[in-house]
Amino acid sequence: MAGRGIFLLNAALGIIISIVVFSKLKGEWAGAKGEKFDLAGSVLYSLAMIILVYAFSVLPKFWGLGLVAASLAFFFIFYSWELRQEFPVLKVDY
């Protein structure tokens, strides 16, 4: 029962924070007007992070190293993708 209570507390806190952020930071998004959202870059970055976190959780096993390598490959693909985007998720060229 305590496990569900912790989840409900975090879910409620997340909803409250989302409401506050979206109601107070209206002008914050004005700088991105007219820019297209880089969905492919977001998916690549998310996959790389998810695989990396999971890989670290199973790292004592041999295939954990394979997952770390796969994650690094996704990060490299993400980096290559972002270099070619007009409006990248993460600006990697300076």
C-alpha positions in Angstrom: 0.0 0.0 0.0 2.8 2.4 0.8 4.2 1.9 -2.8 1.0 3.2 -4.3 0.9 6.1 -2.0 4.3 7.2 -3.1 3.3 6.9 -6.7 0.1 8.9 -6.1 2.1 11.6 -4.3 4.6 11.9 -7.2 1.8 11.9 -9.8 -0.1 14.7 -7.9 3.1 16.7 -7.5 3.9 16.3 -11.2 0.5 17.6 -12.2 0.8 20.6 -9.9 4.2 21.4 -11.2 3.0 21.1 -14.8 0.1 23.5 -14.2 2.4 26.0 -12.5 5.0 25.8 -15.3 2.5 26.2 -18.2 0.7 29.0 -16.5 3.7 31.0 -15.4 6.2 30.5 -18.3 4.1 31.7 -21.2 6.6 34.1 -22.6 9.5 31.6 -22.2 8.4 29.7 -25.4 8.2 32.9 -27.5 11.8 32.5 -28.7 11.0 29.2 -30.5 8.2 30.7 -32.6 8.3 29.4 -36.1 10.7 26.6 -35.3 9.8 23.0 -36.2 10.0 20.4 -33.4 12.8 17.9 -34.1 10.8 14.7 -33.3 13.5 12.3 -34.8 16.2 13.9 -32.6 14.0 13.7 -29.5 13.3 10.0 -30.2 17.0 9.2 -30.8 18.0 11.0 -27.6 15.3 9.3 -25.6 16.2 5.8 -26.9 19.9 6.4 -26.1 19.1 7.5 -22.6 16.7 4.7 -21.9 19.1 2.1 -23.2 22.0 3.6 -21.2 20.0 3.7 -17.9 18.8 0.1 -18.4 22.3 -1.0 -19.4 23.8 0.4 -16.1 21.1 -1.5 -14.2 22.2 -4.8 -15.7 25.9 -4.0 -16.2 27.3 -6.9 -14.1 25.9 -9.1 -16.9 27.9 -9.4 -20.1 25.1 -8.2 -22.3 25.0 -5.0 -20.3 28.2 -4.0 -22.0 26.4 -4.6 -25.4 23.6 -2.3 -24.3 26.2 0.4 -23.3 27.7 0.1 -26.7 24.3 0.3 -28.3 23.5 3.4 -26.3 26.8 5.0 -27.4 25.9 4.2 -31.0 22.5 5.9 -30.5 24.3 8.9 -29.0 26.6 9.1 -32.1 23.6 8.9 -34.4 21.8 11.6 -32.4 24.9 13.8 -32.6 25.2 13.3 -36.4 21.5 14.0 -36.8 21.6 17.2 -34.8 24.5 18.6 -36.8 22.3 18.5 -39.9 19.1 20.0 -38.3 18.1 23.7 -38.7 16.3 23.6 -35.4 18.0 20.9 -33.3 16.8 19.6 -29.9 20.4 20.2 -28.6 22.7 22.5 -30.4 25.9 20.5 -30.7 27.9 22.8 -33.1 29.6 25.8 -31.5 
